[in-house]
């Protein structure tokens, strides 16, 4: 009986060093990544936390190259549709919005730092300048949100649209959406009451409104020009957000898997709808999109313990639909600082990121002694075998609990199946919010934490 060779840590780190591309700050750093992407239409670029400057900054630089060199015209983010659409109007020069900071002003809901930060501000300013430099008929790059938390903001957007286009339809919509009135704007109170049957759900009302909008307005805007169709598509997507958000908040209390799957299905569906809509004007198959979300949404869930638990995500759904026309890119870090909170809706803080745990990809990459590198993995059997795992992988969302690091922030993954390429930045720095709290300014008090928790 043949015995499989033992792959030691030294062999693995030597293999990583053999195929890794050091990131030195040179303009050519990401040439290998652009070669890997090739003619793909969907590039999904993750982040290992929602509060790391370096992830956001490197992702923005990669995206600029995708726009300039490969004709990408969609930047789609893990943000709400109506909030991001204000940015979209600004970068495309459609409204009299004073500045990039003003364009980001609709991102008010916690955690606002995810999109109201210095890196996104600079990128939005760059995007506006890039679009302004295009010839008159050039294809401008848009900025869009894929998420579904904006139930009440999306209701308001639908009503505003109908008030201007069909007052009678607006009256019907108000009557249907009045189903939520008794809860004010407390989505969780609605979800709890409807989920446990204490009040009738608003499910049928929001479905009827979406169908009514599609029937009454869908035909009216045809042949009325691009602006009319854009405005209708914005409203239709908001009506779809309301429908999916209603279901999401109602299923939150059924368990994590149901609500997670619904949310990621919505985000993948919004991406598909957006690309199909833009293809109508630019030609079938002509739209290329880059997606900015957390690693946990964009790495293929089938290669993680998430998938084992029955969860799917955007990365998996995009891969299943588009195959090799999609490229999934993840980030990792070993230590540093991060912008985060200690609980939902709590003040913004700046905490130290604990060193990667034993048995993690983060520690493995640290042991290569390469401070920053790109590691393309697609099609590399040698690297895939060395990194196959499973190993621990860290995920810091908007909440970071270093005292329970192992339980709260690590899961098992097979990295070469999860991503097509990984970018490791050994020491990273906290994202700088546009709206700083005193806790963020102060930073974390020096303290010694036990390891291995």
JORAQUI-V534936 format. One record per helix or strand of 3 or more residues. SS is the DSSP state (hx for helix, st for strand). FROM is the first residue (numbers start at 1). TO is the last residue. If there is no record, write none. Layout:
BEGIN
{{SS:FROM:TO} {SS:FROM:TO}}
END
This chain:
BEGIN
{{hx:9:19} {hx:31:37} {st:42:45} {hx:53:70} {st:74:80} {hx:81:91} {hx:100:103} {hx:112:114} {hx:118:133} {st:142:147} {hx:151:165} {hx:167:183} {hx:187:195} {hx:203:218} {hx:226:254} {hx:256:282} {st:289:292} {hx:295:298} {hx:301:303} {hx:305:308} {hx:314:325} {st:326:332} {st:335:341} {st:349:353} {hx:361:366} {st:372:376} {hx:381:387} {st:391:394} {hx:402:409} {st:410:413} {hx:415:418} {st:421:425} {hx:438:442}}
END
